Amino acid sequence: MLTQDQERLIAATAPVVADHLDAITQRFYPLMFDRYPEVKPLFNDAHQQSGGQPRALAGAVLAYVQLRSDPQKARDTLATVVSKHVSLDIRPEQYPIVGECLMAAIGEVLGEAVTPEIAAAWSALYEELAGLLIELEDHRYREFAQRPGGWRGKRRFRIAATRQESAVIRSFVLEPEDGGAVADHQPGQYIGVRLVIDGEPVHRHYSLSDAPNGRSYRLSIKREPDGRASRHFHDVLQVGDTLELLPPAGDLTLAEGNEPLLLASGGVGQTPMLPLARHALARGRRVVYLHAALDTEHHAFADEVAALAAEHPGRLQTVTVHERGDGADHNGRVDRELLARVLPEGARCYFVGPQGFMSAVDRALAELGVPDERRHYEHFGPSRPLDAA
């Protein structure tokens, strides 16, 4: 627990740290990778190079400083961080590494302004945050391990089948190598994947694109031209190959209630929407399923969604949007006018896709009167504000 003097020092120096937090986090990652190269595989190089990961860390630190006086709100806000950590199998012994390197980065950026007293106060703050995260993550680990078919840490799965869903998206059905049961996940969640590429471990997260069935998981992965892991899935892995999975995680799950839903997706953002739609329809809810793709060739799961609509006549309305070509209900992009036509009254809205897509949908829904608590989204990469450039 921080002393009263440390509390005062944190309050006094927080604005200065906030002003330099981007520089601190930009310095933190190279420093940590240099001192502890064994942790580098846990991080996506593309997110490092884009600045997304440092910005996400800066946002989490700032959020905790601002919310720690409200413990429940702090826990709720950190849920996204906890989910990502669970899907990477982050362990308590890794937190001191982060603390050491974060304090070293603060010292390098702020120099002599960081007195021993200030350094001790921020170290104590970090230890408080780390303790809270360790507690929340341990609860998630234990809860999933106790489910039928659950586990803790890594579990080896075999590729049982593949299916090309569009020009760039392929599905992989994964079954446990040990032949045991598979714990149910919550529709809308993602899962951590550990691959070995050219002898090096690589960690990624992918949405679970099918409803839980107790036997297998399905990942549907877009081949990114510069994506090391996605190219490995598409170009190298075949039926019979194995990989390791971590427990499912993520908070883009269906809220209780009976209000109608708008599920809007762009590109591969459709993957969490499919199980969400099945889950909602099975509970008798009305769903408007809107999907935007580049064209027919890039439109994945069209047959699967059509079959789902046939199973639930009158309760599933599908809306397709293509930027080019024919074959969709609308041409162009998703905008406020289109959303105004298809948005059910009193709907709860879920949307996932590229940053620009999510920003446009979020802005339009806000203008149409959908309150914050009924707008749900999730980033496939590091989290950042939807209005970020």
TAHU-V609520 format. One record per residue. N is the residue number from 1. SS is DSSP state (helix for helix, strand for strand, loop for the rest). PHI is phi in degrees with one decimal (* if undefined). NEAR is the number of other C-alpha atoms within 10 Angstrom. Layout:
n=N ss=SS phi=PHI near=NEAR
n=N ss=SS phi=PHI near=NEAR
This chain:
n=1 ss=loop phi=* near=9
n=2 ss=loop phi=-71.3 near=16
n=3 ss=loop phi=-76.4 near=10
n=4 ss=helix phi=-62.1 near=9
n=5 ss=helix phi=-63.0 near=12
n=6 ss=helix phi=-66.7 near=20
n=7 ss=helix phi=-59.4 near=15
n=8 ss=helix phi=-66.1 near=14
n=9 ss=helix phi=-66.2 near=17
n=10 ss=helix phi=-61.6 near=20
n=11 ss=helix phi=-62.3 near=12
n=12 ss=helix phi=-74.2 near=12
n=13 ss=helix phi=-98.9 near=15
n=14 ss=helix phi=-56.4 near=17
n=15 ss=helix phi=-60.9 near=12
n=16 ss=helix phi=-69.0 near=11
n=17 ss=helix phi=-61.7 near=17
n=18 ss=helix phi=-61.0 near=16
n=19 ss=helix phi=-63.3 near=10
n=20 ss=loop phi=-110.0 near=15
n=21 ss=helix phi=-65.6 near=23
n=22 ss=helix phi=-60.4 near=18
n=23 ss=helix phi=-64.5 near=19
n=24 ss=helix phi=-63.8 near=23
n=25 ss=helix phi=-70.4 near=23
n=26 ss=helix phi=-64.3 near=18
n=27 ss=helix phi=-80.9 near=19
n=28 ss=helix phi=-58.7 near=22
n=29 ss=helix phi=-65.9 near=20
n=30 ss=helix phi=-58.7 near=16
n=31 ss=helix phi=-64.3 near=16
n=32 ss=helix phi=-65.9 near=21
n=33 ss=helix phi=-66.4 near=14
n=34 ss=helix phi=-72.2 near=11
n=35 ss=helix phi=-77.1 near=12
n=36 ss=loop phi=-132.8 near=13
n=37 ss=helix phi=-60.7 near=11
n=38 ss=helix phi=-66.7 near=11
n=39 ss=helix phi=-89.9 near=14
n=40 ss=helix phi=-58.9 near=17
n=41 ss=helix phi=-61.0 near=15
n=42 ss=helix phi=-74.1 near=16
n=43 ss=loop phi=-116.7 near=15
n=44 ss=loop phi=-82.7 near=20
n=45 ss=helix phi=-56.8 near=15
n=46 ss=helix phi=-62.8 near=14
n=47 ss=helix phi=-72.0 near=15
n=48 ss=helix phi=-68.8 near=16
n=49 ss=helix phi=-67.7 near=10
n=50 ss=helix phi=-77.4 near=10
n=51 ss=loop phi=87.3 near=15
n=52 ss=helix phi=-64.1 near=17
n=53 ss=helix phi=-67.9 near=23
n=54 ss=helix phi=-59.2 near=23
n=55 ss=helix phi=-65.3 near=21
n=56 ss=helix phi=-65.4 near=20
n=57 ss=helix phi=-63.8 near=19
n=58 ss=helix phi=-59.2 near=19
n=59 ss=helix phi=-64.1 near=18
n=60 ss=helix phi=-66.8 near=18
n=61 ss=helix phi=-63.1 near=17
n=62 ss=helix phi=-61.3 near=16
n=63 ss=helix phi=-60.7 near=14
n=64 ss=helix phi=-68.0 near=20
n=65 ss=helix phi=-57.8 near=18
n=66 ss=helix phi=-78.2 near=13
n=67 ss=helix phi=-110.2 near=14
n=68 ss=loop phi=-66.0 near=15
n=69 ss=loop phi=-73.8 near=10
n=70 ss=loop phi=-118.6 near=10
n=71 ss=helix phi=-54.2 near=12
n=72 ss=helix phi=-67.7 near=11
n=73 ss=helix phi=-66.6 near=12
n=74 ss=helix phi=-62.4 near=18
n=75 ss=helix phi=-61.6 near=18
n=76 ss=helix phi=-63.5 near=10
n=77 ss=helix phi=-68.1 near=15
n=78 ss=loop phi=-81.7 near=19
n=79 ss=helix phi=-58.2 near=17
n=80 ss=helix phi=-64.8 near=19
n=81 ss=helix phi=-63.1 near=18
n=82 ss=helix phi=-60.2 near=25
n=83 ss=helix phi=-60.8 near=23
n=84 ss=helix phi=-62.5 near=20
n=85 ss=helix phi=-66.5 near=18
n=86 ss=helix phi=-62.5 near=24
n=87 ss=loop phi=-75.2 near=26
n=88 ss=loop phi=-110.4 near=24
n=89 ss=loop phi=60.3 near=19
n=90 ss=loop phi=-65.2 near=17
n=91 ss=loop phi=-117.7 near=13
n=92 ss=helix phi=-55.5 near=15
n=93 ss=helix phi=-70.4 near=9
n=94 ss=helix phi=-85.6 near=11
n=95 ss=helix phi=-65.9 near=17
n=96 ss=helix phi=-60.6 near=13
n=97 ss=helix phi=-61.3 near=14
n=98 ss=helix phi=-63.9 near=18
n=99 ss=helix phi=-61.6 near=19
n=100 ss=helix phi=-58.3 near=14
n=101 ss=helix phi=-75.1 near=21
n=102 ss=helix phi=-66.6 near=22
n=103 ss=helix phi=-67.1 near=19
n=104 ss=helix phi=-63.8 near=17
n=105 ss=helix phi=-67.0 near=23
n=106 ss=helix phi=-60.1 near=22
n=107 ss=helix phi=-63.4 near=16
n=108 ss=helix phi=-66.2 near=15
n=109 ss=helix phi=-76.2 near=19
n=110 ss=helix phi=-94.8 near=15
n=111 ss=helix phi=61.8 near=10
n=112 ss=helix phi=-67.0 near=9
n=113 ss=helix phi=-64.8 near=13
n=114 ss=loop phi=-88.8 near=17
n=115 ss=loop phi=-76.3 near=12
n=116 ss=helix phi=-56.3 near=9
n=117 ss=helix phi=-68.2 near=12
n=118 ss=helix phi=-65.9 near=18
n=119 ss=helix phi=-61.0 near=19
n=120 ss=helix phi=-65.8 near=16
n=121 ss=helix phi=-65.9 near=21
n=122 ss=helix phi=-71.0 near=23
n=123 ss=helix phi=-64.8 near=18
n=124 ss=helix phi=-65.3 near=19
n=125 ss=helix phi=-63.0 near=22
n=126 ss=helix phi=-62.3 near=22
n=127 ss=helix phi=-61.6 near=17
n=128 ss=helix phi=-64.9 near=14
n=129 ss=helix phi=-63.3 near=19
n=130 ss=helix phi=-61.0 near=18
n=131 ss=helix phi=-61.1 near=14
n=132 ss=helix phi=-65.7 near=17
n=133 ss=helix phi=-63.2 near=20
n=134 ss=helix phi=-60.1 near=18
n=135 ss=helix phi=-62.8 near=13
n=136 ss=helix phi=-66.2 near=17
n=137 ss=helix phi=-69.6 near=23
n=138 ss=helix phi=-61.0 near=16
n=139 ss=helix phi=-61.4 near=11
n=140 ss=helix phi=-64.4 near=18
n=141 ss=helix phi=-57.8 near=20
n=142 ss=helix phi=-67.4 near=13
n=143 ss=helix phi=-62.2 near=13
n=144 ss=helix phi=-71.4 near=19
n=145 ss=helix phi=-63.3 near=15
n=146 ss=loop phi=-83.7 near=12
n=147 ss=loop phi=-72.6 near=12
n=148 ss=loop phi=-58.8 near=13
n=149 ss=loop phi=82.2 near=15
n=150 ss=loop phi=-84.4 near=20
n=151 ss=loop phi=-159.6 near=19
n=152 ss=loop phi=-126.1 near=16
n=153 ss=loop phi=82.6 near=16
n=154 ss=loop phi=-95.0 near=17
n=155 ss=strand phi=-137.0 near=17
n=156 ss=strand phi=-84.9 near=16
n=157 ss=strand phi=-122.3 near=21
n=158 ss=strand phi=-112.7 near=21
n=159 ss=strand phi=-74.3 near=21
n=160 ss=strand phi=-91.4 near=18
n=161 ss=strand phi=-163.5 near=14
n=162 ss=strand phi=-133.9 near=18
n=163 ss=strand phi=-152.5 near=11
n=164 ss=strand phi=-80.0 near=15
n=165 ss=loop phi=-92.8 near=20
n=166 ss=loop phi=-159.1 near=17
n=167 ss=loop phi=-60.2 near=13
n=168 ss=loop phi=-128.1 near=18
n=169 ss=strand phi=-115.8 near=22
n=170 ss=strand phi=-128.0 near=19
n=171 ss=strand phi=-95.5 near=20
n=172 ss=strand phi=-128.4 near=23
n=173 ss=strand phi=-91.9 near=20
n=174 ss=strand phi=-115.9 near=24
n=175 ss=strand phi=-119.3 near=23
n=176 ss=strand phi=-64.9 near=22
n=177 ss=loop phi=-64.1 near=16
n=178 ss=loop phi=-79.9 near=10
n=179 ss=loop phi=76.6 near=10
n=180 ss=loop phi=-82.5 near=14
n=181 ss=loop phi=-72.9 near=15
n=182 ss=loop phi=-120.4 near=19
n=183 ss=loop phi=-63.9 near=22
n=184 ss=loop phi=-66.1 near=19
n=185 ss=loop phi=-106.4 near=22
n=186 ss=loop phi=-85.4 near=20
n=187 ss=loop phi=-52.2 near=26
n=188 ss=loop phi=104.1 near=26
n=189 ss=loop phi=-81.1 near=23
n=190 ss=strand phi=-118.1 near=27
n=191 ss=strand phi=-139.6 near=23
n=192 ss=strand phi=-84.1 near=23
n=193 ss=strand phi=-121.5 near=22
n=194 ss=strand phi=-115.0 near=22
n=195 ss=strand phi=-110.3 near=18
n=196 ss=strand phi=-120.4 near=13
n=197 ss=strand phi=-120.6 near=12
n=198 ss=loop phi=53.9 near=7
n=199 ss=loop phi=80.8 near=7
n=200 ss=strand phi=-113.1 near=8
n=201 ss=strand phi=-70.7 near=13
n=202 ss=strand phi=-135.0 near=19
n=203 ss=strand phi=-109.4 near=20
n=204 ss=strand phi=-144.3 near=19
n=205 ss=strand phi=-117.2 near=21
n=206 ss=strand phi=-138.3 near=21
n=207 ss=strand phi=-66.7 near=27
n=208 ss=strand phi=-84.4 near=26
n=209 ss=loop phi=-97.8 near=25
n=210 ss=loop phi=-135.4 near=24
n=211 ss=loop phi=-68.7 near=21
n=212 ss=loop phi=-63.2 near=18
n=213 ss=loop phi=-136.1 near=12
n=214 ss=loop phi=80.8 near=15
n=215 ss=loop phi=-119.1 near=16
n=216 ss=strand phi=-156.3 near=21
n=217 ss=strand phi=-119.9 near=25
n=218 ss=strand phi=-121.0 near=22
n=219 ss=strand phi=-111.7 near=22
n=220 ss=strand phi=-124.2 near=24
n=221 ss=strand phi=-118.0 near=24
n=222 ss=strand phi=-82.7 near=22
n=223 ss=loop phi=-79.0 near=20
n=224 ss=loop phi=-92.5 near=13
n=225 ss=loop phi=-54.1 near=9
n=226 ss=loop phi=-107.7 near=9
n=227 ss=loop phi=-87.6 near=14
n=228 ss=helix phi=-61.2 near=15
n=229 ss=helix phi=-73.4 near=21
n=230 ss=helix phi=-65.6 near=19
n=231 ss=helix phi=-67.0 near=16
n=232 ss=helix phi=-65.3 near=14
n=233 ss=helix phi=-60.7 near=18
n=234 ss=helix phi=-75.4 near=20
n=235 ss=helix phi=-99.6 near=10
n=236 ss=loop phi=-119.7 near=10
n=237 ss=loop phi=-70.3 near=15
n=238 ss=loop phi=-134.1 near=15
n=239 ss=loop phi=-56.2 near=13
n=240 ss=loop phi=101.1 near=13
n=241 ss=loop phi=-72.2 near=12
n=242 ss=strand phi=-121.8 near=18
n=243 ss=strand phi=-153.6 near=18
n=244 ss=strand phi=-111.6 near=18
n=245 ss=strand phi=-116.6 near=26
n=246 ss=strand phi=-101.3 near=23
n=247 ss=strand phi=-61.3 near=25
n=248 ss=strand phi=-60.6 near=26
n=249 ss=strand phi=-153.7 near=27
n=250 ss=loop phi=114.4 near=22
n=251 ss=loop phi=-115.9 near=17
n=252 ss=loop phi=-85.1 near=22
n=253 ss=loop phi=-118.3 near=18
n=254 ss=loop phi=-71.4 near=18
n=255 ss=loop phi=-73.5 near=11
n=256 ss=loop phi=-64.1 near=7
n=257 ss=loop phi=140.3 near=10
n=258 ss=loop phi=-125.4 near=13
n=259 ss=loop phi=-68.9 near=14
n=260 ss=loop phi=-66.7 near=20
n=261 ss=strand phi=-123.2 near=26
n=262 ss=strand phi=-110.7 near=23
n=263 ss=strand phi=-110.3 near=25
n=264 ss=strand phi=-117.3 near=26
n=265 ss=strand phi=-139.8 near=28
n=266 ss=strand phi=-126.6 near=25
n=267 ss=helix phi=60.8 near=20
n=268 ss=helix phi=-73.8 near=26
n=269 ss=helix phi=-62.4 near=24
n=270 ss=helix phi=-70.0 near=26
n=271 ss=helix phi=-58.7 near=28
n=272 ss=helix phi=-76.9 near=29
n=273 ss=helix phi=-73.1 near=30
n=274 ss=helix phi=-60.7 near=23
n=275 ss=helix phi=-66.8 near=23
n=276 ss=helix phi=-62.2 near=25
n=277 ss=helix phi=-63.3 near=27
n=278 ss=helix phi=-60.5 near=19
n=279 ss=helix phi=-62.7 near=20
n=280 ss=helix phi=-67.5 near=21
n=281 ss=helix phi=-65.5 near=19
n=282 ss=helix phi=-63.5 near=10
n=283 ss=loop phi=-100.9 near=11
n=284 ss=loop phi=80.7 near=12
n=285 ss=loop phi=-89.6 near=17
n=286 ss=loop phi=-84.2 near=21
n=287 ss=strand phi=-131.6 near=28
n=288 ss=strand phi=-101.5 near=21
n=289 ss=strand phi=-108.3 near=23
n=290 ss=strand phi=-108.3 near=22
n=291 ss=strand phi=-132.2 near=27
n=292 ss=strand phi=-112.6 near=27
n=293 ss=strand phi=-138.4 near=24
n=294 ss=loop phi=-63.7 near=17
n=295 ss=loop phi=-165.2 near=17
n=296 ss=helix phi=-60.5 near=19
n=297 ss=helix phi=-63.3 near=12
n=298 ss=helix phi=-97.9 near=17
n=299 ss=loop phi=-90.9 near=24
n=300 ss=loop phi=-86.3 near=24
n=301 ss=loop phi=63.2 near=16
n=302 ss=helix phi=-60.8 near=14
n=303 ss=helix phi=-67.9 near=10
n=304 ss=helix phi=-64.6 near=12
n=305 ss=helix phi=-69.6 near=17
n=306 ss=helix phi=-62.8 near=13
n=307 ss=helix phi=-64.9 near=11
n=308 ss=helix phi=-65.6 near=17
n=309 ss=helix phi=-64.6 near=18
n=310 ss=helix phi=-67.6 near=12
n=311 ss=helix phi=-73.5 near=12
n=312 ss=loop phi=-130.3 near=16
n=313 ss=loop phi=-61.6 near=9
n=314 ss=loop phi=86.5 near=10
n=315 ss=loop phi=-112.6 near=16
n=316 ss=strand phi=-118.6 near=23
n=317 ss=strand phi=-105.0 near=16
n=318 ss=strand phi=-102.2 near=17
n=319 ss=strand phi=-133.8 near=16
n=320 ss=strand phi=-112.3 near=20
n=321 ss=strand phi=-133.0 near=24
n=322 ss=strand phi=-120.9 near=23
n=323 ss=loop phi=-73.2 near=16
n=324 ss=loop phi=-147.2 near=15
n=325 ss=loop phi=78.1 near=12
n=326 ss=loop phi=-102.7 near=12
n=327 ss=loop phi=97.4 near=12
n=328 ss=loop phi=-121.3 near=19
n=329 ss=loop phi=-69.7 near=10
n=330 ss=strand phi=-139.6 near=16
n=331 ss=strand phi=-107.8 near=18
n=332 ss=loop phi=110.0 near=14
n=333 ss=loop phi=-127.6 near=17
n=334 ss=loop phi=-72.7 near=24
n=335 ss=loop phi=-138.7 near=14
n=336 ss=helix phi=-61.7 near=17
n=337 ss=helix phi=-61.2 near=10
n=338 ss=helix phi=-65.6 near=14
n=339 ss=helix phi=-61.8 near=17
n=340 ss=helix phi=-62.6 near=14
n=341 ss=helix phi=-77.0 near=8
n=342 ss=helix phi=-106.8 near=15
n=343 ss=loop phi=-70.5 near=21
n=344 ss=loop phi=-69.4 near=17
n=345 ss=loop phi=-64.4 near=11
n=346 ss=loop phi=70.8 near=13
n=347 ss=loop phi=-73.6 near=19
n=348 ss=strand phi=-98.6 near=24
n=349 ss=strand phi=-117.8 near=25
n=350 ss=strand phi=-122.6 near=26
n=351 ss=strand phi=-150.1 near=26
n=352 ss=strand phi=-144.6 near=27
n=353 ss=loop phi=169.8 near=23
n=354 ss=loop phi=-59.0 near=15
n=355 ss=helix phi=-54.4 near=19
n=356 ss=helix phi=-62.5 near=14
n=357 ss=helix phi=-62.2 near=21
n=358 ss=helix phi=-66.1 near=24
n=359 ss=helix phi=-62.7 near=19
n=360 ss=helix phi=-65.8 near=17
n=361 ss=helix phi=-65.5 near=25
n=362 ss=helix phi=-61.5 near=23
n=363 ss=helix phi=-63.6 near=15
n=364 ss=helix phi=-65.7 near=19
n=365 ss=helix phi=-64.8 near=21
n=366 ss=helix phi=-61.9 near=15
n=367 ss=helix phi=-65.6 near=12
n=368 ss=loop phi=-86.4 near=14
n=369 ss=loop phi=92.2 near=9
n=370 ss=loop phi=-80.0 near=19
n=371 ss=loop phi=-70.3 near=13
n=372 ss=helix phi=-52.8 near=12
n=373 ss=helix phi=-71.5 near=8
n=374 ss=helix phi=-110.9 near=15
n=375 ss=strand phi=-114.9 near=17
n=376 ss=strand phi=-122.2 near=18
n=377 ss=strand phi=-151.3 near=18
n=378 ss=loop phi=-150.5 near=21
n=379 ss=loop phi=-86.6 near=18
n=380 ss=loop phi=-74.6 near=16
n=381 ss=loop phi=-105.0 near=16
n=382 ss=loop phi=-60.6 near=19
n=383 ss=loop phi=-69.6 near=17
n=384 ss=loop phi=-157.3 near=18
n=385 ss=loop phi=-59.6 near=11
n=386 ss=loop phi=-67.7 near=17
n=387 ss=loop phi=-94.6 near=12
n=388 ss=loop phi=-68.9 near=8
n=389 ss=loop phi=-68.0 near=8
